[in-house]
Amino acid sequence: TYYAPGLGSCGTTSSDSDAIVALSHVNMQAASTGANPNANPLCNKGISISYKGKTVKATVIDTCPGCAENGLDLSPSLFEELAPLSEGRLFDVTWTWTS
């Protein structure tokens, strides 16, 4: 899915045009090393997202509270690089860490 970025849990403010994602709360909580979400080791990590032969790169800057494990919320512009916003939710998306 996509979401309206703003101040993310990693302490970074982003906009619709940024290549960013919110990663599932399950993943973010599992990696957490303390009470400060800005210090999460997954913050600012790079990922590569693939869908139907298209691949985009993004940075983790937020937590997705409604996403299942390994789920992502994408910025609108990043989502549009993969599919029209009207699709709303994409299935069979794969992603890997790049950094």
N, C-alpha and C positions, 0 to 999 in steps of 0.2 A: 504494500500500500504506500501511499504518500501522506505527508503531513505538512503542517505549517511550521517551519523552523522559527526559532527565536533563541532565547538563552537556554542552551542545552545543559544536561547534567554534568558535562565535562567542563563547564564554565566558559564555553565559547558561544558568542552570539552569531547566528548564521541567518541567511536569507533564503528565499525560494530559489535563487539562482546559483547557490553554492552546491558543490558536489559532495553532499554529506548524507549520512544515515544515522538513524537511531537504531541501536542493536537491542535485541530482546533483553528484558529485565532479568531473565534466567541467566543468560551469559554474563551480563554486567555484574550481577550479584555474585556469581561464582568466582569472578576474577577480582572482586573488591578486596582491598587490603586494609580497609578501615572505614571510619564514618564519613570521610570527605569524598563525595563522588567525583570531585575534580581530580583526585589523585588515582582514579581507577586506571590500572595499567592498560586497559583496552582503549582508553581515550586517545584520540589522534592517531590510532592505528589505521593503516591503509587496507582497503579490500578491493577485490575485483569481482564484479557482479555480472553474471551472464544470463541471458534470456533470449531464446529463439534466434541464436546466432549472433546476437549483439552483445558486446562487452563494454562495461564502463568501469571507471575507477572512482572510488569515493573514500571519505574519511569518517570514522566513527566519532561523533561528537555528542551523542545523546543516548538516552535510554528509552526504549519502547515498552511502556507498561502493559500494553495489550497484546504484544507479540508472543507467539510460542517460542520455545527454544530455537535459536539460530534464525529467528525471523527478523526482518528488517522493515523499517519505515524509511522511505526515500524522500529527499527534497523533491518538490514538483518538477524542477528542471531536469533533475537526474532521472526521475521516473519517465519523463517525456522522451528521454534518449532511448528508452527501451520500449515504450508503448504509449498510446494516447492516455491522458488522464481519465478519460471516460471508461477505461477498463477497470479502474479502481483497485483491483487486487490481481496480482500476477501469481500464477501457479507455475511450478517447475522451474523456479529461479534457483540458480546455484551461485555460491560465492566462496571465495578463498581469501586468506590473509595475504597481503603483499608486503607488509612491514610489521 
